[in-house]
């Protein structure tokens, strides 16, 4: 339900190449940001797609982890936590942003403190 709600509200994520790098666009939303989790060997492990949805809020539109990691839940969890940690760090450095909304969870926002 959460993934479908995100797609219905924001659009389908689409990977494309720009200036020699990979980016993700979501519908016609401006300012979409993407974080990729990469292994030490350079293999993609996960991705987070987010946007500043209001002056004070980041909305995490999509989170994804390599399906092969589902066999190792501890690695899967570490990848997701690292992606969310990086989004939180970015939010803290962004003037005016004081919460992060997880679109997959209905009306769930995390306030940033200190």
C-alpha positions as CSV (number, residue, x, y, z in Angstrom):
1,X,0.0,0.0,0.0
2,X,2.7,2.5,0.9
3,X,4.7,2.1,-2.3
4,X,1.5,2.4,-4.4
5,X,0.4,5.5,-2.5
6,X,3.8,7.1,-3.2
7,X,3.6,6.3,-6.9
8,X,0.0,7.6,-7.1
9,X,0.9,10.8,-5.3
10,X,4.3,11.6,-6.7
11,X,4.9,9.4,-9.8
12,X,7.0,6.5,-10.9
13,X,10.7,6.7,-10.1
14,X,12.8,6.5,-13.3
15,X,16.6,6.1,-13.4
16,X,18.4,8.1,-16.1
17,X,22.0,9.1,-16.9
18,X,23.1,12.7,-16.7
19,X,26.7,14.1,-16.9
20,X,28.2,10.6,-16.6
21,X,26.2,9.8,-13.4
22,X,22.9,8.1,-12.5
23,X,20.0,10.1,-11.3
24,X,16.4,9.3,-10.5
25,X,13.4,11.5,-11.5
26,X,9.9,11.0,-10.1
27,X,7.1,12.3,-12.2
28,X,7.5,16.0,-13.0
29,X,8.7,16.9,-9.5
30,X,11.6,19.4,-9.4
31,X,14.5,19.0,-7.0
32,X,14.4,15.2,-6.4
33,X,17.6,14.0,-4.7
34,X,19.0,10.5,-4.8
35,X,21.4,8.7,-2.5
36,X,23.0,5.5,-3.6
37,X,24.5,3.0,-1.1
38,X,27.6,1.4,-2.8
39,X,29.6,-1.6,-1.5
40,X,33.4,-1.3,-1.1
41,X,33.6,-3.3,-4.4
42,X,31.5,-0.6,-6.2
43,X,28.3,-2.7,-6.3
44,X,25.0,-0.8,-5.7
45,X,23.3,-2.0,-2.5
46,X,20.5,0.5,-2.1
47,X,18.9,3.8,-3.0
48,X,16.9,6.5,-1.3
49,X,14.9,9.1,-3.2
50,X,13.7,12.2,-1.5
51,X,12.6,15.8,-2.1
52,X,12.0,18.9,-0.1
53,X,8.2,18.7,-0.1
54,X,7.6,21.9,1.9
55,X,9.9,24.5,3.3
56,X,10.3,22.6,6.6
57,X,10.0,19.0,5.4
58,X,11.9,16.4,3.4
59,X,9.7,13.6,2.0
60,X,11.4,10.2,1.5
61,X,9.6,9.0,-1.7
62,X,11.2,5.7,-2.2
63,X,13.7,3.4,-0.5
64,X,15.2,0.3,-2.1
65,X,17.7,-2.4,-1.3
66,X,19.2,-5.0,-3.5
67,X,16.8,-8.0,-3.3
68,X,19.8,-10.3,-2.8
69,X,20.3,-8.7,0.6
70,X,17.0,-10.0,1.8
71,X,18.8,-13.2,2.7
72,X,20.9,-11.3,5.1
73,X,18.5,-9.1,7.1
74,X,21.3,-7.5,9.2
75,X,23.0,-6.1,6.0
76,X,19.6,-5.1,4.6
77,X,18.8,-3.2,7.8
78,X,22.3,-1.5,7.9
79,X,21.9,-0.3,4.4
80,X,18.4,1.2,5.1
81,X,19.7,2.8,8.3
82,X,22.7,4.3,6.6
83,X,20.6,5.8,3.9
84,X,18.2,7.3,6.4
85,X,21.1,8.6,8.5
86,X,22.5,10.4,5.4
87,X,19.1,11.9,4.7
88,X,18.8,13.1,8.3
89,X,22.3,14.6,8.1
90,X,21.4,16.4,4.8
91,X,18.1,17.7,6.4
92,X,20.0,19.0,9.4
93,X,22.4,21.0,7.1
94,X,19.5,22.4,5.1
95,X,18.1,25.7,6.5
96,X,14.5,25.5,7.5
97,X,14.1,21.7,7.4
98,X,12.9,20.3,10.7
99,X,11.3,17.0,9.8
100,X,11.5,14.0,7.5
101,X,8.3,12.4,6.2
102,X,8.4,8.7,5.3
103,X,5.8,8.6,2.5
104,X,5.4,4.8,2.9
105,X,4.0,5.3,6.4
106,X,0.7,7.1,6.5
107,X,1.2,10.5,8.1
108,X,4.5,9.6,9.7
109,X,7.1,12.4,10.1
110,X,10.2,12.4,12.2
111,X,11.2,15.7,13.8
112,X,14.8,16.7,13.9
113,X,16.2,17.9,17.2
114,X,19.4,19.7,17.9
